[in-house]
Amino acid sequence: MLGGIVLLATSCIQGHAPRPRPVLGEAPVQSVYHPDRRDYASFLVAFPDLLEPNYLPFMAHRFERASAQGDALIFCRWSQSQMPIAVHVNLPALDESVLDEFLPVRPEAYVQASIDALAIWERDLDGLVRFVRVETPEQAVLQIRLVGERAPVPVPNRQRLGAAERLVDACRSLGWDPDADRMRVHFELPELVIHLADEAGFLPTSIVRRLVLHELGHALGMRGHSPSPGDVMFPRLGDATGREALSVQDVNSFIALYELPQGAHFGDVPPDGPSPRPAPEPPSGGTQVDMAPYVDARRGFEISVPASWVHIEEPQGVFFSDGPSWDHAVSLRLFVWPAPTIERFMACCAGGLLQGAWFRQSAWIVVGGRRTLQLRLEDAAGERAIEWLVVELGDGRVMMIATESPVGYEAAWRPWFQTCLASLEIWPLGRDEVPVGSVSDPSTSQEGARRWDSSSER
Ligand SMILES: [Zn+2]
């Protein structure tokens, strides 16, 4: 997945591996499912009005089936008869050995952060989910358990701050509906566990709000994670920690989950794995771009792309693709990063981004009067051609423009990218635009030491 080269750690892109089950003798070999746009296209035939962009396939729960069709991927969430969901949030006892007298924290503030997260889900999903707060754990269907201690570190440098307990068993099958292509299911998730401190001490309430927001996404029925770093349901706590709202893709995906029939059948995981992907094809038609540009006022740029392409916002910019963000033929990604020179950016930040890629060639060029480093690469599998333009903006920032296309078709797609880039306008850095902070590494900051959870790794 070439998106992985630029901002994502490959391990962030979750597949749907089957849940472990007790076996006698040798464990059977089971296939891993990665969401596929062909399955999504088939699903759209039955449900053509889904809001896009979305990461719906990553929300599905997998059920083993003794069938030639293989395992079933099922959408599962609370039913309307279970609303409002009774939620209890405990007042946490804070570990005194972690407390810092110069940075006082109040346990009530963490409770409020959790309540704020509940309110954000209610508001952004237009009332499709509703919560009611209850006074005792016994009255609750869902508990948010705030733990005033340092989070566990299950693997080195990866703190597990939040967890949706028993997510693996949250969706229970009640058998197939004989009259429709759906499974009768019951969804219930009893507890979210949020640790309030990491190795640096107690967390700011804004981060706890983000943590609860993320875990509530699992509690509302999402089995996997979003592959896009701008989403609340992305598995790592990256630079988007200041964002207090769900992304467009988060909202679209959960509205779809709650508007689809309960237990809707997304597709199957064949016992022998997915069918081979069709060979890439050259682009068809002309290289027209949309008249209305995409405007990123915060980062200070605008660009036009073909009208049929979709976009998702990311922490440092935007990602365009000619299909779902998680499975497409070509993509164009722009992001802006604080670094005074290209050399500084490459020295501090490019290492992680280049990991696993094959180098083809590099050149110094001028783009729009700006000093630019052009890099041509290939992904680790040798399937995708990548081109980077690292542009020095002259105001303490660099812009990274990354394009991807199938190997062998890069020349055919290049005019498309060139047409898009001809429309690119970059504005001078203004007061309200990105602050020039310390230069840090976008790859490691995305992977980060802080991990939301590992509750839905399969
Ligand atoms: Zn998660």
Boltz pocket constraint, residues with backbone or C-beta under 6 A from the ligand:
constraints:
  - pocket:
      binder: B
      contacts: [[A, 214], [A, 218], [A, 224], [A, 225], [A, 233], [A, 234], [A, 235], [A, 452], [A, 453], [A, 454], [A, 455], [A, 456]]
      max_distance: 6.0
